[in-house]
Each structure stands twice: as structure tokens, then as C-alpha cells.
């Protein structure tokens, strides 16, 4: 084979290997949103575009103090703005459990679209309103929504009490069907 054909095959092989890197444990992230590999050696011109991967979301061993405050995206009236591409739900223990309060109990990945739609369609809690809620032992579910540009939105969901879902200072009443679905997979504390 000629050098030009060998060089073209090498470029195609590198592009194919790069395109095949879609492991969920892939941690390297390029600065650009995509990379392009091009060979202009005659007689073949090959172009392969490789999309950058979003960062891998992970649950912390303990519930962060300000779990719903570290977000980068904003949208008026939406708890989960835009179109997240990833959702990791992390359940943390409350009080009166054999495990310490605030420690990770379970985690699971969900399709982000239906959960985001349920939260965005939920009834908003008026700012400054005061409620007399049932007893709440502190069990929480932290929803980590990841976006293709590397940003994320965190939403905390109280599993008892008023059962609010909160992000960036905005709260909604968590739809009961959504909370049941989350708890069916993540489990719940036993009182």
C-alpha cells in the first residue's frame, strides 16, 4: 500500500476509536464541545466529528450543606431549565436510622426528561409563605441534572414534611407520583 493510503487508514482508525469512546466512566473532557479529525491526502477526504462527553455525575458520601444552591443554569419559572442529558438521584438518610443522618443510602440514574417535566409542571410554592408541615425526619433525595455543556442543576426533594423540591431558592410541591417513583427505586428510611 502507498503511504497516502496508509496515512488515510490511520486517520480513519483514530476517528473510529475516538467515536467509540462513550463509556459512562469517561472522565477526560476536552475544552471544545467537539473535535474534528480531517485527512486531505488525495484521493480520499475523511472527516470524523467526536462530541465531548458531559462530566460524570457522582453522589457525595454525605449530603452537601447547600445541595440545591450550586447551579449554573437559570430560567424564570423553571426548577430544571433547558434539556438535561443526565440525571443521577442520590438518597440520603434522615434521623432515627442505624446509619448516620445525611449519609448516602442509595443512588440510581433516571431518564432526565420525564423527571424535569414533572418538576417544571408542579405547583410553585409562594416565596415567603409559612407552612405548618407534618413531621420531617430529614431524609432527602438530591437530583443531579447534567447538561451536555458540563453545567449542572441540583434539586433537593424532601421525602416527608411538606415534600418540597427546591433549587436556587425556588420551591415546588413534589408531585406524589414522582416521589413514589423515586422511592420505588431508591427505597426510603424506616421509622
mmCIF file of the C-alpha atoms, coordinates in Angstrom:
data_MODEL
# 
_entry.id   MODEL 
# 
loop_
_atom_site.group_PDB 
_atom_site.id 
_atom_site.type_symbol 
_atom_site.label_atom_id 
_atom_site.label_alt_id 
_atom_site.label_comp_id 
_atom_site.label_asym_id 
_atom_site.label_entity_id 
_atom_site.label_seq_id 
_atom_site.pdbx_PDB_ins_code 
_atom_site.Cartn_x 
_atom_site.Cartn_y 
_atom_site.Cartn_z 
_atom_site.occupancy 
_atom_site.B_iso_or_equiv 
_atom_site.pdbx_formal_charge 
_atom_site.auth_seq_id 
_atom_site.auth_comp_id 
_atom_site.auth_asym_id 
_atom_site.auth_atom_id 
_atom_site.pdbx_PDB_model_num 
ATOM 1   C CA . UNK A 1 1   ? 0.000   0.000  0.000  1.00 0.00 ? 1   UNK A CA 1 
ATOM 2   C CA . UNK A 1 2   ? 1.102   3.534  -0.650 1.00 0.00 ? 2   UNK A CA 1 
ATOM 3   C CA . UNK A 1 3   ? 1.972   5.946  2.163  1.00 0.00 ? 3   UNK A CA 1 
ATOM 4   C CA . UNK A 1 4   ? -1.060  8.116  1.332  1.00 0.00 ? 4   UNK A CA 1 
ATOM 5   C CA . UNK A 1 5   ? -3.455  5.164  1.734  1.00 0.00 ? 5   UNK A CA 1 
ATOM 6   C CA . UNK A 1 6   ? -1.774  4.063  4.995  1.00 0.00 ? 6   UNK A CA 1 
ATOM 7   C CA . UNK A 1 7   ? -1.976  7.614  6.381  1.00 0.00 ? 7   UNK A CA 1 
ATOM 8   C CA . UNK A 1 8   ? -5.681  7.831  5.448  1.00 0.00 ? 8   UNK A CA 1 
ATOM 9   C CA . UNK A 1 9   ? -6.393  4.467  7.109  1.00 0.00 ? 9   UNK A CA 1 
ATOM 10  C CA . UNK A 1 10  ? -4.593  5.630  10.258 1.00 0.00 ? 10  UNK A CA 1 
ATOM 11  C CA . UNK A 1 11  ? -6.700  8.813  10.434 1.00 0.00 ? 11  UNK A CA 1 
ATOM 12  C CA . UNK A 1 12  ? -9.911  6.831  9.902  1.00 0.00 ? 12  UNK A CA 1 
ATOM 13  C CA . UNK A 1 13  ? -8.886  4.341  12.627 1.00 0.00 ? 13  UNK A CA 1 
ATOM 14  C CA . UNK A 1 14  ? -8.149  7.145  15.117 1.00 0.00 ? 14  UNK A CA 1 
ATOM 15  C CA . UNK A 1 15  ? -11.506 8.762  14.321 1.00 0.00 ? 15  UNK A CA 1 
ATOM 16  C CA . UNK A 1 16  ? -13.327 5.445  14.772 1.00 0.00 ? 16  UNK A CA 1 
ATOM 17  C CA . UNK A 1 17  ? -11.617 4.820  18.116 1.00 0.00 ? 17  UNK A CA 1 
ATOM 18  C CA . UNK A 1 18  ? -12.445 8.338  19.317 1.00 0.00 ? 18  UNK A CA 1 
ATOM 19  C CA . UNK A 1 19  ? -16.069 7.998  18.231 1.00 0.00 ? 19  UNK A CA 1 
ATOM 20  C CA . UNK A 1 20  ? -16.319 4.726  20.157 1.00 0.00 ? 20  UNK A CA 1 
ATOM 21  C CA . UNK A 1 21  ? -15.360 6.349  23.475 1.00 0.00 ? 21  UNK A CA 1 
ATOM 22  C CA . UNK A 1 22  ? -18.805 6.633  25.057 1.00 0.00 ? 22  UNK A CA 1 
ATOM 23  C CA . UNK A 1 23  ? -18.132 4.909  28.366 1.00 0.00 ? 23  UNK A CA 1 
ATOM 24  C CA . UNK A 1 24  ? -20.024 6.404  31.301 1.00 0.00 ? 24  UNK A CA 1 
ATOM 25  C CA . UNK A 1 25  ? -16.769 6.314  33.274 1.00 0.00 ? 25  UNK A CA 1 
ATOM 26  C CA . UNK A 1 26  ? -15.019 8.536  30.737 1.00 0.00 ? 26  UNK A CA 1 
ATOM 27  C CA . UNK A 1 27  ? -13.638 11.384 32.838 1.00 0.00 ? 27  UNK A CA 1 
ATOM 28  C CA . UNK A 1 28  ? -11.459 13.324 30.432 1.00 0.00 ? 28  UNK A CA 1 
ATOM 29  C CA . UNK A 1 29  ? -13.132 16.331 28.930 1.00 0.00 ? 29  UNK A CA 1 
ATOM 30  C CA . UNK A 1 30  ? -11.901 18.449 26.061 1.00 0.00 ? 30  UNK A CA 1 
ATOM 31  C CA . UNK A 1 31  ? -12.222 22.203 26.240 1.00 0.00 ? 31  UNK A CA 1 
ATOM 32  C CA . UNK A 1 32  ? -14.074 22.356 22.935 1.00 0.00 ? 32  UNK A CA 1 
ATOM 33  C CA . UNK A 1 33  ? -17.547 20.892 22.514 1.00 0.00 ? 33  UNK A CA 1 
ATOM 34  C CA . UNK A 1 34  ? -16.327 18.808 19.596 1.00 0.00 ? 34  UNK A CA 1 
ATOM 35  C CA . UNK A 1 35  ? -13.123 17.842 17.857 1.00 0.00 ? 35  UNK A CA 1 
ATOM 36  C CA . UNK A 1 36  ? -12.650 17.277 14.148 1.00 0.00 ? 36  UNK A CA 1 
ATOM 37  C CA . UNK A 1 37  ? -10.144 14.928 12.520 1.00 0.00 ? 37  UNK A CA 1 
ATOM 38  C CA . UNK A 1 38  ? -9.524  15.566 8.813  1.00 0.00 ? 38  UNK A CA 1 
ATOM 39  C CA . UNK A 1 39  ? -7.209  13.984 6.256  1.00 0.00 ? 39  UNK A CA 1 
ATOM 40  C CA . UNK A 1 40  ? -6.706  15.840 2.994  1.00 0.00 ? 40  UNK A CA 1 
ATOM 41  C CA . UNK A 1 41  ? -4.399  13.279 1.431  1.00 0.00 ? 41  UNK A CA 1 
ATOM 42  C CA . UNK A 1 42  ? -5.635  12.539 -2.107 1.00 0.00 ? 42  UNK A CA 1 
ATOM 43  C CA . UNK A 1 43  ? -7.672  10.752 -3.283 1.00 0.00 ? 43  UNK A CA 1 
ATOM 44  C CA . UNK A 1 44  ? -9.809  10.316 -0.092 1.00 0.00 ? 44  UNK A CA 1 
ATOM 45  C CA . UNK A 1 45  ? -11.009 13.077 2.260  1.00 0.00 ? 45  UNK A CA 1 
ATOM 46  C CA . UNK A 1 46  ? -12.312 11.795 5.626  1.00 0.00 ? 46  UNK A CA 1 
ATOM 47  C CA . UNK A 1 47  ? -13.861 13.877 8.428  1.00 0.00 ? 47  UNK A CA 1 
ATOM 48  C CA . UNK A 1 48  ? -14.949 12.464 11.807 1.00 0.00 ? 48  UNK A CA 1 
ATOM 49  C CA . UNK A 1 49  ? -16.574 14.628 14.470 1.00 0.00 ? 49  UNK A CA 1 
ATOM 50  C CA . UNK A 1 50  ? -16.322 13.498 18.089 1.00 0.00 ? 50  UNK A CA 1 
ATOM 51  C CA . UNK A 1 51  ? -18.739 15.060 20.590 1.00 0.00 ? 51  UNK A CA 1 
ATOM 52  C CA . UNK A 1 52  ? -17.426 15.953 24.031 1.00 0.00 ? 52  UNK A CA 1 
ATOM 53  C CA . UNK A 1 53  ? -18.854 13.959 26.928 1.00 0.00 ? 53  UNK A CA 1 
ATOM 54  C CA . UNK A 1 54  ? -20.673 15.601 29.850 1.00 0.00 ? 54  UNK A CA 1 
ATOM 55  C CA . UNK A 1 55  ? -18.930 15.174 33.197 1.00 0.00 ? 55  UNK A CA 1 
ATOM 56  C CA . UNK A 1 56  ? -19.864 12.041 35.069 1.00 0.00 ? 56  UNK A CA 1 
ATOM 57  C CA . UNK A 1 57  ? -22.209 12.874 37.945 1.00 0.00 ? 57  UNK A CA 1 
ATOM 58  C CA . UNK A 1 58  ? -21.449 11.278 41.320 1.00 0.00 ? 58  UNK A CA 1 
ATOM 59  C CA . UNK A 1 59  ? -23.210 11.231 44.680 1.00 0.00 ? 59  UNK A CA 1 
ATOM 60  C CA . UNK A 1 60  ? -21.247 12.649 47.599 1.00 0.00 ? 60  UNK A CA 1 
ATOM 61  C CA . UNK A 1 61  ? -20.814 10.354 50.623 1.00 0.00 ? 61  UNK A CA 1 
ATOM 62  C CA . UNK A 1 62  ? -22.687 12.961 52.711 1.00 0.00 ? 62  UNK A CA 1 
ATOM 63  C CA . UNK A 1 63  ? -25.447 15.377 51.730 1.00 0.00 ? 63  UNK A CA 1 
ATOM 64  C CA . UNK A 1 64  ? -23.792 18.733 50.891 1.00 0.00 ? 64  UNK A CA 1 
ATOM 65  C CA . UNK A 1 65  ? -24.831 21.615 53.179 1.00 0.00 ? 65  UNK A CA 1 
ATOM 66  C CA . UNK A 1 66  ? -26.110 23.769 50.326 1.00 0.00 ? 66  UNK A CA 1 
ATOM 67  C CA . UNK A 1 67  ? -27.090 20.941 47.966 1.00 0.00 ? 67  UNK A CA 1 
ATOM 68  C CA . UNK A 1 68  ? -29.585 22.947 45.909 1.00 0.00 ? 68  UNK A CA 1 
ATOM 69  C CA . UNK A 1 69  ? -27.544 26.132 45.659 1.00 0.00 ? 69  UNK A CA 1 
ATOM 70  C CA . UNK A 1 70  ? -24.689 25.149 43.313 1.00 0.00 ? 70  UNK A CA 1 
ATOM 71  C CA . UNK A 1 71  ? -26.169 25.560 39.880 1.00 0.00 ? 71  UNK A CA 1 
ATOM 72  C CA . UNK A 1 72  ? -25.082 27.266 36.710 1.00 0.00 ? 72  UNK A CA 1 
ATOM 73  C CA . UNK A 1 73  ? -28.241 27.474 34.624 1.00 0.00 ? 73  UNK A CA 1 
ATOM 74  C CA . UNK A 1 74  ? -31.118 29.873 35.137 1.00 0.00 ? 74  UNK A CA 1 
ATOM 75  C CA . UNK A 1 75  ? -34.601 30.096 33.726 1.00 0.00 ? 75  UNK A CA 1 
ATOM 76  C CA . UNK A 1 76  ? -37.501 32.058 35.122 1.00 0.00 ? 76  UNK A CA 1 
ATOM 77  C CA . UNK A 1 77  ? -40.248 29.819 36.454 1.00 0.00 ? 77  UNK A CA 1 
ATOM 78  C CA . UNK A 1 78  ? -38.439 26.515 35.847 1.00 0.00 ? 78  UNK A CA 1 
ATOM 79  C CA . UNK A 1 79  ? -36.892 24.353 38.525 1.00 0.00 ? 79  UNK A CA 1 
ATOM 80  C CA . UNK A 1 80  ? -34.944 22.399 35.880 1.00 0.00 ? 80  UNK A CA 1 
ATOM 81  C CA . UNK A 1 81  ? -34.178 24.677 32.908 1.00 0.00 ? 81  UNK A CA 1 
ATOM 82  C CA . UNK A 1 82  ? -33.260 23.558 29.402 1.00 0.00 ? 82  UNK A CA 1 
ATOM 83  C CA . UNK A 1 83  ? -32.730 19.959 28.339 1.00 0.00 ? 83  UNK A CA 1 
ATOM 84  C CA . UNK A 1 84  ? -30.603 17.946 30.759 1.00 0.00 ? 84  UNK A CA 1 
ATOM 85  C CA . UNK A 1 85  ? -28.904 14.864 29.283 1.00 0.00 ? 85  UNK A CA 1 
ATOM 86  C CA . UNK A 1 86  ? -28.208 13.035 32.543 1.00 0.00 ? 86  UNK A CA 1 
ATOM 87  C CA . UNK A 1 87  ? -29.910 12.560 35.920 1.00 0.00 ? 87  UNK A CA 1 
ATOM 88  C CA . UNK A 1 88  ? -28.448 10.920 38.993 1.00 0.00 ? 88  UNK A CA 1 
ATOM 89  C CA . UNK A 1 89  ? -30.673 10.636 42.075 1.00 0.00 ? 89  UNK A CA 1 
ATOM 90  C CA . UNK A 1 90  ? -28.944 10.300 45.463 1.00 0.00 ? 90  UNK A CA 1 
ATOM 91  C CA . UNK A 1 91  ? -30.963 9.420  48.601 1.00 0.00 ? 91  UNK A CA 1 
ATOM 92  C CA . UNK A 1 92  ? -29.557 10.460 51.978 1.00 0.00 ? 92  UNK A CA 1 
ATOM 93  C CA . UNK A 1 93  ? -30.606 9.081  55.387 1.00 0.00 ? 93  UNK A CA 1 
ATOM 94  C CA . UNK A 1 94  ? -32.562 11.172 57.856 1.00 0.00 ? 94  UNK A CA 1 
ATOM 95  C CA . UNK A 1 95  ? -32.678 10.979 61.662 1.00 0.00 ? 95  UNK A CA 1 
ATOM 96  C CA . UNK A 1 96  ? -33.518 7.906  63.794 1.00 0.00 ? 96  UNK A CA 1 
ATOM 97  C CA . UNK A 1 97  ? -31.787 5.430  61.477 1.00 0.00 ? 97  UNK A CA 1 
ATOM 98  C CA . UNK A 1 98  ? -28.997 2.933  62.203 1.00 0.00 ? 98  UNK A CA 1 
ATOM 99  C CA . UNK A 1 99  ? -26.901 4.907  59.672 1.00 0.00 ? 99  UNK A CA 1 
ATOM 100 C CA . UNK A 1 100 ? -25.734 8.453  60.450 1.00 0.00 ? 100 UNK A CA 1 
ATOM 101 C CA . UNK A 1 101 ? -28.049 11.249 59.293 1.00 0.00 ? 101 UNK A CA 1 
ATOM 102 C CA . UNK A 1 102 ? -27.036 12.770 55.947 1.00 0.00 ? 102 UNK A CA 1 
ATOM 103 C CA . UNK A 1 103 ? -25.081 9.732  54.719 1.00 0.00 ? 103 UNK A CA 1 
ATOM 104 C CA . UNK A 1 104 ? -25.664 8.245  51.286 1.00 0.00 ? 104 UNK A CA 1 
ATOM 105 C CA . UNK A 1 105 ? -28.275 5.482  51.315 1.00 0.00 ? 105 UNK A CA 1 
ATOM 106 C CA . UNK A 1 106 ? -28.809 4.729  47.608 1.00 0.00 ? 106 UNK A CA 1 
ATOM 107 C CA . UNK A 1 107 ? -28.389 6.148  44.115 1.00 0.00 ? 107 UNK A CA 1 
ATOM 108 C CA . UNK A 1 108 ? -29.810 5.467  40.673 1.00 0.00 ? 108 UNK A CA 1 
ATOM 109 C CA . UNK A 1 109 ? -29.719 7.006  37.190 1.00 0.00 ? 109 UNK A CA 1 
ATOM 110 C CA . UNK A 1 110 ? -33.059 8.040  35.682 1.00 0.00 ? 110 UNK A CA 1 
ATOM 111 C CA . UNK A 1 111 ? -34.102 9.425  32.303 1.00 0.00 ? 111 UNK A CA 1 
ATOM 112 C CA . UNK A 1 112 ? -33.871 13.190 32.921 1.00 0.00 ? 112 UNK A CA 1 
ATOM 113 C CA . UNK A 1 113 ? -36.696 14.378 30.636 1.00 0.00 ? 113 UNK A CA 1 
ATOM 114 C CA . UNK A 1 114 ? -39.747 12.958 32.485 1.00 0.00 ? 114 UNK A CA 1 
ATOM 115 C CA . UNK A 1 115 ? -38.437 13.970 35.924 1.00 0.00 ? 115 UNK A CA 1 
ATOM 116 C CA . UNK A 1 116 ? -37.587 17.511 34.751 1.00 0.00 ? 116 UNK A CA 1 
ATOM 117 C CA . UNK A 1 117 ? -41.030 17.845 33.123 1.00 0.00 ? 117 UNK A CA 1 
ATOM 118 C CA . UNK A 1 118 ? -42.790 16.685 36.308 1.00 0.00 ? 118 UNK A CA 1 
ATOM 119 C CA . UNK A 1 119 ? -40.879 19.186 38.449 1.00 0.00 ? 119 UNK A CA 1 
ATOM 120 C CA . UNK A 1 120 ? -41.325 22.067 35.983 1.00 0.00 ? 120 UNK A CA 1 
ATOM 121 C CA . UNK A 1 121 ? -45.063 21.348 35.798 1.00 0.00 ? 121 UNK A CA 1 
ATOM 122 C CA . UNK A 1 122 ? -45.507 21.205 39.582 1.00 0.00 ? 122 UNK A CA 1 
ATOM 123 C CA . UNK A 1 123 ? -47.278 23.912 41.565 1.00 0.00 ? 123 UNK A CA 1 
ATOM 124 C CA . UNK A 1 124 ? -44.849 26.571 42.757 1.00 0.00 ? 124 UNK A CA 1 
ATOM 125 C CA . UNK A 1 125 ? -44.558 27.410 46.460 1.00 0.00 ? 125 UNK A CA 1 
ATOM 126 C CA . UNK A 1 126 ? -45.057 31.168 47.012 1.00 0.00 ? 126 UNK A CA 1 
ATOM 127 C CA . UNK A 1 127 ? -41.899 32.960 48.215 1.00 0.00 ? 127 UNK A CA 1 
ATOM 128 C CA . UNK A 1 128 ? -42.052 33.904 51.897 1.00 0.00 ? 128 UNK A CA 1 
ATOM 129 C CA . UNK A 1 129 ? -45.060 31.671 52.625 1.00 0.00 ? 129 UNK A CA 1 
ATOM 130 C CA . UNK A 1 130 ? -45.104 29.901 56.006 1.00 0.00 ? 130 UNK A CA 1 
ATOM 131 C CA . UNK A 1 131 ? -46.468 26.368 56.260 1.00 0.00 ? 131 UNK A CA 1 
ATOM 132 C CA . UNK A 1 132 ? -47.274 24.001 59.115 1.00 0.00 ? 132 UNK A CA 1 
ATOM 133 C CA . UNK A 1 133 ? -45.950 20.767 57.645 1.00 0.00 ? 133 UNK A CA 1 
ATOM 134 C CA . UNK A 1 134 ? -46.143 17.234 59.021 1.00 0.00 ? 134 UNK A CA 1 
ATOM 135 C CA . UNK A 1 135 ? -43.078 15.913 60.843 1.00 0.00 ? 135 UNK A CA 1 
ATOM 136 C CA . UNK A 1 136 ? -39.930 15.642 58.717 1.00 0.00 ? 136 UNK A CA 1 
ATOM 137 C CA . UNK A 1 137 ? -37.046 13.408 59.847 1.00 0.00 ? 137 UNK A CA 1 
ATOM 138 C CA . UNK A 1 138 ? -34.610 14.892 57.333 1.00 0.00 ? 138 UNK A CA 1 
ATOM 139 C CA . UNK A 1 139 ? -34.409 12.187 54.667 1.00 0.00 ? 139 UNK A CA 1 
ATOM 140 C CA . UNK A 1 140 ? -33.603 13.866 51.335 1.00 0.00 ? 140 UNK A CA 1 
ATOM 141 C CA . UNK A 1 141 ? -33.221 12.953 47.694 1.00 0.00 ? 141 UNK A CA 1 
ATOM 142 C CA . UNK A 1 142 ? -30.714 15.032 45.741 1.00 0.00 ? 142 UNK A CA 1 
ATOM 143 C CA . UNK A 1 143 ? -31.364 15.123 41.989 1.00 0.00 ? 143 UNK A CA 1 
ATOM 144 C CA . UNK A 1 144 ? -28.261 15.953 39.963 1.00 0.00 ? 144 UNK A CA 1 
ATOM 145 C CA . UNK A 1 145 ? -29.157 17.060 36.423 1.00 0.00 ? 145 UNK A CA 1 
ATOM 146 C CA . UNK A 1 146 ? -26.228 17.178 33.992 1.00 0.00 ? 146 UNK A CA 1 
ATOM 147 C CA . UNK A 1 147 ? -26.088 19.074 30.692 1.00 0.00 ? 147 UNK A CA 1 
ATOM 148 C CA . UNK A 1 148 ? -24.085 18.436 27.536 1.00 0.00 ? 148 UNK A CA 1 
ATOM 149 C CA . UNK A 1 149 ? -22.010 21.589 28.131 1.00 0.00 ? 149 UNK A CA 1 
ATOM 150 C CA . UNK A 1 150 ? -20.836 20.350 31.547 1.00 0.00 ? 150 UNK A CA 1 
ATOM 151 C CA . UNK A 1 151 ? -23.140 22.530 33.649 1.00 0.00 ? 151 UNK A CA 1 
ATOM 152 C CA . UNK A 1 152 ? -25.494 21.026 36.223 1.00 0.00 ? 152 UNK A CA 1 
ATOM 153 C CA . UNK A 1 153 ? -28.566 21.810 38.284 1.00 0.00 ? 153 UNK A CA 1 
ATOM 154 C CA . UNK A 1 154 ? -29.154 20.321 41.742 1.00 0.00 ? 154 UNK A CA 1 
ATOM 155 C CA . UNK A 1 155 ? -32.659 19.829 43.141 1.00 0.00 ? 155 UNK A CA 1 
ATOM 156 C CA . UNK A 1 156 ? -33.311 18.661 46.713 1.00 0.00 ? 156 UNK A CA 1 
ATOM 157 C CA . UNK A 1 157 ? -36.507 16.724 47.396 1.00 0.00 ? 157 UNK A CA 1 
ATOM 158 C CA . UNK A 1 158 ? -37.801 16.298 50.938 1.00 0.00 ? 158 UNK A CA 1 
ATOM 159 C CA . UNK A 1 159 ? -39.431 12.883 51.316 1.00 0.00 ? 159 UNK A CA 1 
ATOM 160 C CA . UNK A 1 160 ? -41.564 13.933 54.315 1.00 0.00 ? 160 UNK A CA 1 
ATOM 161 C CA . UNK A 1 161 ? -42.938 17.099 55.820 1.00 0.00 ? 161 UNK A CA 1 
ATOM 162 C CA . UNK A 1 162 ? -44.226 19.429 53.094 1.00 0.00 ? 162 UNK A CA 1 
ATOM 163 C CA . UNK A 1 163 ? -42.351 17.397 50.456 1.00 0.00 ? 163 UNK A CA 1 
ATOM 164 C CA . UNK A 1 164 ? -40.941 20.416 48.650 1.00 0.00 ? 164 UNK A CA 1 
ATOM 165 C CA . UNK A 1 165 ? -38.489 20.169 45.748 1.00 0.00 ? 165 UNK A CA 1 
ATOM 166 C CA . UNK A 1 166 ? -36.053 23.094 45.884 1.00 0.00 ? 166 UNK A CA 1 
ATOM 167 C CA . UNK A 1 167 ? -33.404 24.580 43.618 1.00 0.00 ? 167 UNK A CA 1 
ATOM 168 C CA . UNK A 1 168 ? -31.804 28.025 43.524 1.00 0.00 ? 168 UNK A CA 1 
ATOM 169 C CA . UNK A 1 169 ? -34.200 29.419 46.140 1.00 0.00 ? 169 UNK A CA 1 
ATOM 170 C CA . UNK A 1 170 ? -37.325 28.283 44.254 1.00 0.00 ? 170 UNK A CA 1 
ATOM 171 C CA . UNK A 1 171 ? -39.578 25.501 45.552 1.00 0.00 ? 171 UNK A CA 1 
ATOM 172 C CA . UNK A 1 172 ? -42.452 23.424 44.187 1.00 0.00 ? 172 UNK A CA 1 
ATOM 173 C CA . UNK A 1 173 ? -44.671 20.789 45.734 1.00 0.00 ? 173 UNK A CA 1 
ATOM 174 C CA . UNK A 1 174 ? -43.165 17.494 44.584 1.00 0.00 ? 174 UNK A CA 1 
ATOM 175 C CA . UNK A 1 175 ? -45.788 15.567 42.586 1.00 0.00 ? 175 UNK A CA 1 
ATOM 176 C CA . UNK A 1 176 ? -46.755 12.484 44.671 1.00 0.00 ? 176 UNK A CA 1 
ATOM 177 C CA . UNK A 1 177 ? -46.425 10.216 41.626 1.00 0.00 ? 177 UNK A CA 1 
ATOM 178 C CA . UNK A 1 178 ? -42.825 11.401 41.090 1.00 0.00 ? 178 UNK A CA 1 
ATOM 179 C CA . UNK A 1 179 ? -41.906 10.873 44.747 1.00 0.00 ? 179 UNK A CA 1 
ATOM 180 C CA . UNK A 1 180 ? -43.418 7.352  44.668 1.00 0.00 ? 180 UNK A CA 1 
ATOM 181 C CA . UNK A 1 181 ? -41.415 6.547  41.527 1.00 0.00 ? 181 UNK A CA 1 
ATOM 182 C CA . UNK A 1 182 ? -38.159 7.787  43.072 1.00 0.00 ? 182 UNK A CA 1 
ATOM 183 C CA . UNK A 1 183 ? -38.741 5.908  46.333 1.00 0.00 ? 183 UNK A CA 1 
ATOM 184 C CA . UNK A 1 184 ? -39.713 2.704  44.496 1.00 0.00 ? 184 UNK A CA 1 
ATOM 185 C CA . UNK A 1 185 ? -36.164 2.587  43.104 1.00 0.00 ? 185 UNK A CA 1 
ATOM 186 C CA . UNK A 1 186 ? -34.152 4.364  45.835 1.00 0.00 ? 186 UNK A CA 1 
ATOM 187 C CA . UNK A 1 187 ? -36.001 2.959  48.847 1.00 0.00 ? 187 UNK A CA 1 
ATOM 188 C CA . UNK A 1 188 ? -36.774 5.023  51.955 1.00 0.00 ? 188 UNK A CA 1 
ATOM 189 C CA . UNK A 1 189 ? -35.862 5.248  55.625 1.00 0.00 ? 189 UNK A CA 1 
ATOM 190 C CA . UNK A 1 190 ? -37.779 3.109  58.097 1.00 0.00 ? 190 UNK A CA 1 
ATOM 191 C CA . UNK A 1 191 ? -39.282 4.877  61.074 1.00 0.00 ? 191 UNK A CA 1 
# 
